Amino acid sequence: MHNGPDYSSVPPKRRRLSEDRPSVLDRPSVVFVTICTHDRIPVLTTHNMHMIHRDVWMSSHDWVVGRYVIMPEHVHFFACSSRRGDRTLESWLSWTKREVAVRSGYSKGKLWQRRWWDTRIFLPEKYAEKLEYVHQNPVRRGLVKNTEDWLYAGEMTSLRISFRG
């Protein structure tokens, strides 16, 4: 007779993406991140905010940013863990949000929503799909007619990774 609790029906605890470091996995991965402004305030699409984001990303030794698009009230970007850094994704994103806020004159809680969305990408077709989504975002929103006309997008580092099955 067993008198203890029955754990057989309890699902295993699922680890958050930020508890893993993609660079230490047995295969490479890219993380697709979306961060939104607090109350969706449209303050991100200025030359100054664009340069602040780029400067913050460039100053990081923990994660590298690839392609990105900055929209009026959110930012999408792709990132990979750097072999030189030791911050988790969660720690690095918190630092990034704080740095952008401070450098732009906001307190972190006044500029950004508390949470963000992240998706690890292992398959080349998913990576290509998300790249196209990011690239077309300003056109879908009606902000420009051609993607080339959007001033607040670019690529910090080429995230050329080899996908293995």
C-alpha angles and dihedrals in degrees: 000000000000116000099177126093119286108241096172093098096045110101116231116265108265113225119229116243090245091062089068127064109220092211092064096051119103091250132037122260141182123215119219109209133190121189122183131201121249109275086358091277109181100231105118103083103083128107090245094053090046091053092045091055091048092048093049093048091047092051093055120103095182104061134016124218122219123180119358144171125203113208125187094267105013144032129218122196144156120233140179128197114256120231088226097058135071105194120117117236090256093053093045094049091049090051091046093051092048093048094049091047095048094044090050095047099255130115110243094247092051096052106038139042112245095244135046136193123246133179126184112222121206103158122077092220091055090048091051090047093052092044090055091046091053093044093051097041097099091047094048089051091051093241094124136005095226128036090227089064094062108102098194102068138078147117125279099184132003105249095204103170129164113234114216125193 
